Amino acid sequence: MAGLLAQREERLGQIAELESERETLLSEQEQLQLALAGLREEIDSQAEAARLASARREALEALVADLRR
């Protein structure tokens, strides 16, 4: 009987450790997801800036071409 109680206590300890590790992993996963979302926003912003710069360049080239005529 004492052996079974000791096994039970050991298993409960293992469960507690696993639950703690699970919480740590979930927290790390959430942090990584937030970082990824931030990086995606940054990439989107950079892509938008590149599109605007390209449009501005094209508009200036068209203006220069009109002025040369």
C-alpha positions in Angstrom: 0.0 0.0 0.0 2.8 2.4 0.9 4.4 1.6 -2.5 1.3 2.6 -4.3 1.0 5.8 -2.4 4.6 6.6 -3.2 4.0 5.9 -6.9 0.9 8.1 -6.9 2.9 10.9 -5.3 5.7 10.5 -7.9 3.1 10.5 -10.8 1.4 13.6 -9.4 4.8 15.3 -9.2 5.5 14.3 -12.8 2.1 15.7 -13.9 2.8 19.0 -12.1 6.2 19.2 -13.9 4.7 18.5 -17.3 1.9 21.0 -16.7 4.4 23.6 -15.8 6.5 22.8 -18.9 3.4 23.0 -21.0 2.6 26.5 -19.7 6.1 27.6 -20.4 5.9 26.3 -23.9 2.6 27.9 -24.5 3.9 31.2 -23.2 6.9 30.9 -25.6 4.6 30.1 -28.4 2.5 33.1 -27.8 5.6 35.3 -27.7 6.8 33.9 -31.0 3.4 34.4 -32.5 3.4 38.1 -31.4 6.9 38.6 -32.8 5.9 37.0 -36.1 2.8 39.2 -36.3 5.0 42.3 -35.7 7.5 41.2 -38.4 4.7 40.6 -40.8 3.4 44.1 -40.2 6.9 45.5 -40.7 7.2 43.6 -44.0 3.8 44.9 -45.1 4.8 48.4 -44.3 8.1 48.1 -46.2 6.3 46.6 -49.2 3.8 49.5 -49.1 6.6 52.0 -48.9 8.3 50.4 -51.9 5.1 50.5 -53.9 4.7 54.2 -53.1 8.3 54.9 -54.0 7.8 53.1 -57.3 4.6 55.0 -58.1 6.3 58.3 -57.3 9.3 57.4 -59.5 7.0 56.6 -62.4 5.0 59.8 -61.9 8.2 61.8 -61.9 9.5 60.0 -65.0 6.2 60.8 -66.8 6.4 64.5 -65.7 10.0 64.7 -67.0 8.9 63.1 -70.3 6.1 65.6 -70.6 8.4 68.5 -69.9 10.9 67.4 -72.5 8.2 67.5 -75.3 
